[in-house]
């Protein structure tokens, strides 16, 4: 359990100044940071206010109490005010912000700017909000606790409580933490990894079972891949590090995973009659993770592995959200009511057991945006988009401005991860056997260059065949000539 919480003094003082200068009586937002179970400490990087909802209404407000007359007294009394929080909207904000955070950064709770009496009367509401935020932002197994930071005015005071995420929330779900401010962001160390993956997934025929959508199969495969990645060893700066070793350098640390050699279960499955097709899921993920100097270096590997899987999941969610939006627009346009107008499903909604065509799907690319004190956050850009879309995301979700100098925004993924689905016989076997029978071609080569390379590699073998035939013919002719010479000589 987290007993001590340290907030970055610079960022929290900026948040305090922003709140005190405003005329707001209440505000709710997300706490960005990290909880360390090994150190029993929490680290707070920044506070991000939740923006107004689609109707322009604030996510947090105070409902003033109404006046009523007391039957035993002549003067009126005022009912106590209540704190209202749009929990669904705050949770949605947490879901989208969690996509933009890199390894070692998470939505670790919420903060509330409200007076002392309202805070004490709203603990159940606040705990429910914390629980909703956790469920929306967490993609992987995590600690069963989050933070609730209260910034009170009159007098101005910061307090932090540990919120237990038990099934039944009560007033005892909140426990006080020792909260202090210090240097947090400036002491972080950065770990970087470029993770390459190549997965071939057979599409099996499942009688009596509900057919799976394209997105559902990919989601399951990402979680299977997450289990394989969990057990992978890694090199840090070219060395195999011990589990409890501490970092002593402030520079970037390069990480390379050593994945175990596995039997090609996908090629083996291709020989089964019930296999209808195959998915090729491949690409590269650029991952960054931030580690506090007091944490063991092994934690950086955990954070990078989680970041890789979370990045793939986030990209898939973005494509599914876009697919749902397209379907809603089709329905709103009335196309489903017209039987003469065909409705084309987005790729994410394809039924794999009914699909009989080859198709390709590109994931969004990860882009790194400068954040606080040399750290980065990320966003994702679709193949049809430019980095200009980052501005709106960063302003709305993170309350920050994107650098005007485009060169400060990093695009480390030259090619986004892709998915190829094949059900035809030729494409099926080309994909299924490519990884085991041939070396994987360099993705930087164009198709034309690859074809020329294949033609050049084929020419030496053709020449050798012709040469062998000529040797045989010449040998036969020489044998016949020698035979006649011997006959005439005798």
HULIN-V825861 format. One record per residue. N is the residue number from 1. RES is the residue in one small letter. SS is DSSP state (~ for helix, > for strand, _ for the rest). OMEGA is omega in whole degrees, -180 to 180 (NA if undefined). D_CENTER is the distance of its C-alpha to the mean C-alpha in Angstrom with 2 decimals. Layout:
BEGIN
((N/RES/SS/OMEGA/D_CENTER) (N/RES/SS/OMEGA/D_CENTER))
END
This chain:
BEGIN
((1/x/_/179/26.39) (2/x/_/-179/25.60) (3/x/_/-179/29.05) (4/x/>/178/28.62) (5/x/>/180/26.22) (6/x/>/179/26.36) (7/x/>/178/25.25) (8/x/>/-171/25.13) (9/x/~/-177/28.61) (10/x/~/-176/28.17) (11/x/~/-179/25.28) (12/x/~/175/26.76) (13/x/~/175/30.17) (14/x/~/178/28.84) (15/x/~/178/27.37) (16/x/~/179/30.73) (17/x/~/180/32.69) (18/x/~/-178/30.70) (19/x/~/-178/31.36) (20/x/~/178/35.01) (21/x/~/-179/35.77) (22/x/_/178/34.45) (23/x/_/-177/36.66) (24/x/_/174/34.05) (25/x/_/179/35.21) (26/x/_/174/31.78) (27/x/>/178/28.12) (28/x/>/180/24.92) (29/x/>/-175/21.50) (30/x/>/174/18.51) (31/x/>/179/18.83) (32/x/>/-178/16.20) (33/x/>/-177/16.84) (34/x/>/175/16.80) (35/x/>/-178/18.95) (36/x/>/179/20.56) (37/x/_/-179/22.39) (38/x/_/-180/24.25) (39/x/_/-174/25.70) (40/x/_/-179/26.04) (41/x/>/173/24.85) (42/x/>/179/22.43) (43/x/>/-179/21.47) (44/x/>/-179/21.01) (45/x/>/-176/19.72) (46/x/>/174/20.30) (47/x/>/-177/21.10) (48/x/>/-179/19.55) (49/x/>/176/21.87) (50/x/_/-176/20.83) (51/x/_/175/22.24) (52/x/_/-179/24.93) (53/x/_/-176/24.15) (54/x/_/179/24.90) (55/x/_/-180/28.57) (56/x/_/-179/28.63) (57/x/_/180/29.30) (58/x/_/-179/28.07) (59/x/_/-178/25.81) (60/x/>/180/28.38) (61/x/>/179/32.17) (62/x/>/178/35.42) (63/x/>/-177/37.69) (64/x/_/179/41.19) (65/x/_/180/43.69) (66/x/_/-180/46.69) (67/x/>/177/50.28) (68/x/>/-179/52.59) (69/x/>/176/56.16) (70/x/_/-175/57.11) (71/x/_/-177/60.07) (72/x/_/-179/61.81) (73/x/_/-179/61.43) (74/x/_/-177/62.24) (75/x/_/-178/59.34) (76/x/>/176/55.86) (77/x/>/-179/52.76) (78/x/>/176/49.14) (79/x/_/-178/46.38) (80/x/_/178/43.46) (81/x/_/-179/40.50) (82/x/>/179/37.12) (83/x/>/178/33.54) (84/x/>/176/31.41) (85/x/>/175/27.58) (86/x/_/-172/25.60) (87/x/~/179/23.26) (88/x/~/-178/21.39) (89/x/~/177/20.73) (90/x/~/178/19.64) (91/x/~/178/17.19) (92/x/~/176/15.79) (93/x/~/179/15.56) (94/x/~/-180/13.63) (95/x/~/-178/11.10) (96/x/~/179/10.58) (97/x/~/-179/10.90) (98/x/~/177/8.29) (99/x/~/-173/5.66) (100/x/_/-177/7.96) (101/x/_/-179/8.42) (102/x/_/-177/8.33) (103/x/>/-178/9.67) (104/x/_/177/12.74) (105/x/_/-180/12.06) (106/x/>/168/11.76) (107/x/>/-172/13.65) (108/x/>/178/16.64) (109/x/>/180/19.09) (110/x/>/170/21.16) (111/x/>/180/24.22) (112/x/>/176/27.33) (113/x/>/-175/30.13) (114/x/_/-179/33.23) (115/x/_/-171/36.70) (116/x/~/-175/37.58) (117/x/~/179/39.38) (118/x/~/178/36.66) (119/x/~/-179/34.09) (120/x/~/-179/36.40) (121/x/_/-174/36.98) (122/x/_/-175/33.33) (123/x/~/180/31.78) (124/x/~/178/31.05) (125/x/~/-179/29.34) (126/x/~/178/27.22) (127/x/~/177/26.25) (128/x/~/177/25.30) (129/x/~/178/23.09) (130/x/~/-180/21.39) (131/x/~/178/20.88) (132/x/~/178/19.46) (133/x/~/-180/16.96) (134/x/~/180/15.90) (135/x/~/-179/15.58) (136/x/~/-173/13.49) (137/x/~/-175/11.02) (138/x/_/177/10.89) (139/x/_/-176/8.83) (140/x/_/180/10.78) (141/x/_/-174/14.42) (142/x/_/177/15.38) (143/x/_/-179/18.63) (144/x/_/178/20.85) (145/x/>/177/21.66) (146/x/>/-175/20.62) (147/x/>/172/22.58) (148/x/>/-179/24.86) (149/x/>/179/26.35) (150/x/>/175/29.53) (151/x/>/-176/31.05) (152/x/>/174/34.61) (153/x/_/-178/37.18) (154/x/_/-1/40.97) (155/x/_/179/40.72) (156/x/_/-176/37.45) (157/x/>/177/35.67) (158/x/>/172/32.23) (159/x/>/-179/31.60) (160/x/>/179/28.62) (161/x/>/176/28.40) (162/x/>/-178/26.39) (163/x/>/178/25.45) (164/x/>/-177/25.61) (165/x/_/179/23.47) (166/x/_/-178/26.33) (167/x/_/-180/27.08) (168/x/_/-178/29.97) (169/x/_/177/29.60) (170/x/_/179/32.84) (171/x/~/179/34.18) (172/x/~/179/33.92) (173/x/~/-180/30.11) (174/x/>/177/30.14) (175/x/>/-177/31.30) (176/x/>/175/32.05) (177/x/>/173/30.33) (178/x/>/-175/31.90) (179/x/>/177/30.26) (180/x/>/-179/30.98) (181/x/>/-179/29.82) (182/x/>/179/29.56) (183/x/_/-178/27.77) (184/x/_/-177/24.08) (185/x/~/-177/22.01) (186/x/~/-178/24.78) (187/x/~/-178/24.70) (188/x/>/173/21.07) (189/x/>/-172/20.68) (190/x/>/177/17.96) (191/x/>/-176/16.61) (192/x/>/180/15.27) (193/x/>/170/14.36) (194/x/>/-173/14.22) (195/x/>/178/13.22) (196/x/>/-180/15.09) (197/x/>/-178/15.02) (198/x/>/-175/17.50) (199/x/>/175/17.66) (200/x/>/-173/20.59) (201/x/>/178/20.63) (202/x/>/176/24.04) (203/x/>/-175/24.54) (204/x/>/175/27.24) (205/x/_/-176/29.86) (206/x/_/179/29.81) (207/x/_/176/33.12) (208/x/_/180/33.32) (209/x/_/178/29.57) (210/x/_/180/27.47) (211/x/_/-178/25.89) (212/x/_/175/22.11) (213/x/>/178/20.22) (214/x/~/-177/18.25) (215/x/~/-179/14.93) (216/x/~/179/16.09) (217/x/~/179/16.94) (218/x/~/180/13.64) (219/x/~/178/11.92) (220/x/~/-178/14.66) (221/x/~/177/14.43) (222/x/~/180/10.82) (223/x/~/175/12.18) (224/x/~/179/15.30) (225/x/~/179/13.70) (226/x/~/179/12.02) (227/x/~/178/15.67) (228/x/~/-179/17.02) (229/x/~/-177/14.77) (230/x/~/-176/15.75) (231/x/_/-176/19.35) (232/x/_/173/18.99) (233/x/>/-177/21.12) (234/x/>/172/20.41) (235/x/>/175/22.51) (236/x/>/-174/22.19) (237/x/_/177/24.30) (238/x/_/-178/25.89) (239/x/>/175/27.03) (240/x/>/-172/26.24) (241/x/_/175/25.90) (242/x/_/-170/27.34) (243/x/_/-174/25.36) (244/x/_/-178/27.08) (245/x/_/179/27.53) (246/x/_/177/26.94) (247/x/_/179/25.81) (248/x/_/-178/28.76) (249/x/_/178/27.49) (250/x/_/-177/25.84) (251/x/_/173/24.65) (252/x/_/175/21.40) (253/x/>/180/20.89) (254/x/>/-178/19.89) (255/x/>/177/18.22) (256/x/>/-178/18.85) (257/x/>/177/18.16) (258/x/>/-178/21.20) (259/x/_/-179/20.31) (260/x/_/175/23.37) (261/x/_/-176/25.47) (262/x/_/175/25.25) (263/x/_/-178/27.62) (264/x/_/-177/26.63) (265/x/~/-179/26.34) (266/x/~/178/25.11) (267/x/~/179/28.27) (268/x/~/-179/30.38) (269/x/~/-178/29.07) (270/x/_/180/30.01) (271/x/_/-179/33.66) (272/x/_/-174/33.50) (273/x/_/-175/35.15) (274/x/_/179/32.67) (275/x/>/-176/29.84) (276/x/>/-177/29.58) (277/x/>/-177/26.99) (278/x/>/175/24.03) (279/x/>/173/20.42) (280/x/>/-178/19.44) (281/x/>/-174/15.70) (282/x/>/177/15.47) (283/x/>/-180/14.18) (284/x/>/176/12.84) (285/x/>/173/9.70) (286/x/>/-175/10.83) (287/x/>/173/9.71) (288/x/>/176/11.59) (289/x/>/-178/12.64) (290/x/>/-174/15.53) (291/x/>/174/18.31) (292/x/>/-174/21.39) (293/x/_/-179/24.58) (294/x/_/-179/25.90) (295/x/_/175/23.13) (296/x/_/-176/23.69) (297/x/_/179/21.99) (298/x/~/-180/20.65) (299/x/~/179/18.21) (300/x/~/179/16.48) (301/x/~/177/15.82) (302/x/~/-178/14.40) (303/x/~/180/12.03) (304/x/~/179/10.98) (305/x/~/177/10.64) (306/x/~/-179/8.44) (307/x/~/179/6.19) (308/x/~/-179/6.43) (309/x/~/180/5.95) (310/x/~/178/3.12) (311/x/~/178/1.89) (312/x/~/179/4.78) (313/x/~/-179/4.93) (314/x/~/179/3.94) (315/x/~/179/6.24) (316/x/~/178/8.48) (317/x/~/179/8.89) (318/x/~/179/9.84) (319/x/~/178/12.26) (320/x/~/177/13.60) (321/x/~/179/14.26) (322/x/~/179/16.04) (323/x/~/178/17.92) (324/x/~/179/19.06) (325/x/~/179/20.26) (326/x/~/179/22.22) (327/x/~/179/23.80) (328/x/~/179/24.82) (329/x/~/177/26.41) (330/x/~/180/28.28) (331/x/~/179/29.57) (332/x/~/179/30.58) (333/x/_/176/32.35) (334/x/_/-177/34.41) (335/x/_/-177/33.64) (336/x/_/180/33.36) (337/x/_/-179/36.87) (338/x/_/-176/38.31) (339/x/_/-179/38.74) (340/x/_/-179/39.72) (341/x/_/-178/36.41) (342/x/_/178/33.79) (343/x/_/-179/30.31) (344/x/_/179/27.68) (345/x/_/171/24.56) (346/x/_/-177/21.17) (347/x/~/-177/19.82) (348/x/~/-178/17.11) (349/x/~/180/20.18) (350/x/_/171/22.29) (351/x/>/-172/24.27) (352/x/_/-179/23.99) (353/x/_/180/27.44) (354/x/_/-176/29.11) (355/x/_/-177/27.40) (356/x/_/179/29.82) (357/x/_/176/28.65) (358/x/_/180/26.49) (359/x/>/179/23.52) (360/x/>/180/20.58) (361/x/>/179/17.21) (362/x/>/175/15.11) (363/x/_/172/11.38) (364/x/_/177/10.71) (365/x/>/176/10.98) (366/x/>/179/9.14) (367/x/>/-178/11.91) (368/x/>/-177/12.81) (369/x/>/178/15.11) (370/x/>/-178/17.72) (371/x/_/-174/17.64) (372/x/_/173/20.16) (373/x/_/176/22.59) (374/x/_/177/20.95) (375/x/_/-180/17.36) (376/x/>/162/14.51) (377/x/>/-177/11.65) (378/x/>/171/9.49) (379/x/>/-175/9.57) (380/x/>/-176/9.43) (381/x/>/177/12.86) (382/x/_/-178/14.30) (383/x/_/-179/17.08) (384/x/_/-176/19.67) (385/x/_/173/18.54) (386/x/_/-178/19.38) (387/x/_/177/18.00) (388/x/_/-179/20.48) (389/x/~/-179/18.08) (390/x/~/-175/16.27) (391/x/~/-179/19.43) (392/x/~/-180/19.43) (393/x/~/-176/15.84) (394/x/~/-180/16.57) (395/x/~/-175/20.03) (396/x/~/-172/19.30) (397/x/~/-174/16.20) (398/x/~/-179/16.75) (399/x/_/-179/20.53) (400/x/_/178/20.57) (401/x/_/176/22.07) (402/x/_/178/20.55) (403/x/_/179/22.82) (404/x/_/178/25.62) (405/x/_/-176/25.67) (406/x/~/-179/23.17) (407/x/~/178/23.48) (408/x/~/177/21.63) (409/x/_/-174/18.38) (410/x/>/176/16.93) (411/x/_/-173/15.80) (412/x/_/-178/15.26) (413/x/_/-180/14.09) (414/x/_/177/17.42) (415/x/_/180/16.35) (416/x/_/173/13.17) (417/x/_/-178/12.37) (418/x/>/175/14.97) (419/x/>/175/16.38) (420/x/>/178/20.17) (421/x/>/-178/22.11) (422/x/>/175/25.80) (423/x/_/178/28.59) (424/x/_/-172/31.62) (425/x/~/-176/33.49) (426/x/~/-179/33.40) (427/x/~/180/29.73) (428/x/~/-176/28.96) (429/x/~/176/30.91) (430/x/~/-179/29.83) (431/x/~/-173/26.16) (432/x/~/-174/27.06) (433/x/~/-176/29.40) (434/x/~/-174/27.92) (435/x/~/-175/26.05) (436/x/~/-175/29.14) (437/x/~/-177/32.04) (438/x/_/172/31.06) (439/x/_/-178/29.20) (440/x/_/-178/26.04) (441/x/_/177/27.02) (442/x/_/-176/25.75) (443/x/_/180/23.23) (444/x/_/179/24.89) (445/x/_/175/28.05) (446/x/_/180/28.95) (447/x/~/-179/30.30) (448/x/~/179/33.79) (449/x/~/178/33.62) (450/x/~/-180/32.50) (451/x/~/178/35.45) (452/x/~/179/37.84) (453/x/~/178/36.70) (454/x/~/179/37.35) (455/x/~/-180/40.75) (456/x/~/-180/41.69) (457/x/~/-179/40.76) (458/x/~/-176/42.90) (459/x/~/179/46.01) (460/x/~/-180/47.12) (461/x/~/177/47.16) (462/x/~/-179/49.23) (463/x/~/180/51.71) (464/x/~/179/52.17) (465/x/~/180/53.04) (466/x/~/-180/55.62) (467/x/~/179/57.11) (468/x/~/179/57.59) (469/x/~/179/59.43) (470/x/~/178/61.67) (471/x/~/179/62.61) (472/x/~/-179/63.64) (473/x/~/-180/65.75) (474/x/~/179/67.46) (475/x/~/180/68.17) (476/x/~/180/69.79) (477/x/~/179/71.92) (478/x/~/178/73.08) (479/x/~/180/74.01) (480/x/~/-179/76.14) (481/x/~/179/77.86) (482/x/~/179/78.71) (483/x/~/-179/80.10) (484/x/~/179/82.52) (485/x/~/178/83.64) (486/x/~/180/84.55) (487/x/~/-178/86.42) (488/x/~/180/88.47) (489/x/~/180/89.22) (490/x/_/NA/90.62))
END
